[in-house]
Amino acid sequence: MRLGLGGQVRRVLAPKGVKVGQRLQIEYRWRYLLLGVDPRTGQLRWQWRDRFRQDQLKPVLAEWGLAAVIWDGAGAHRGKTLRELPTQRLFLPPAAPQLNPAERVFAAIRRRVEGRAYPDLAATQAMVDAYLHELAADPARVQRLCGWAWLRAAFATLPPPPAATPATTGLPPCL
């Protein structure tokens, strides 16, 4: 998810006849949020990156030690250098963001942060971090948000993962 200072106007409820004004902020600075969601357990992992390129993603995926990731067709996701990782990459069909569990969390983040003007990028990032910590503290809420029944059923049909190594023990199996 790219998050920055390019503000968005959100619809808000107001009494009939009352005009609502929202300050719109337009600055072209942003950071990228790499978010891992395990919809079965409600566990979240995230890291901030200045760029969203495969050379930026590779060390994070190696550190997280995931068995598989579910991604859309973004160029950084399809990079040749990511094939070197033992992580299996599962790609979603084109124009199907509703199938990606992380997109539901991204939508919740957008609802929380959009419609406000922030003094700088660090303030926006702090707001998102606080919200992600709030979500991480409530795994049941994350499961309700993105742990659909059909997705849990699909995970149940997967073969068991190979024997755990010290690098992968205790980590979620997918993003």
MOTA-V599854 format. One record per helix or strand of 2 or more residues. SS is the DSSP state (2 for helix, 1 for strand). FROM is the first residue (numbers start at 1). LEN is the number of residues. If there is no record, write none. Layout:
SS|FROM|LEN / SS|FROM|LEN
This chain:
1|2|3 / 1|30|9 / 1|43|7 / 2|54|11 / 1|68|4 / 2|80|5 / 1|88|4 / 2|97|3 / 2|101|13 / 2|121|16 / 2|139|8 / 2|149|8
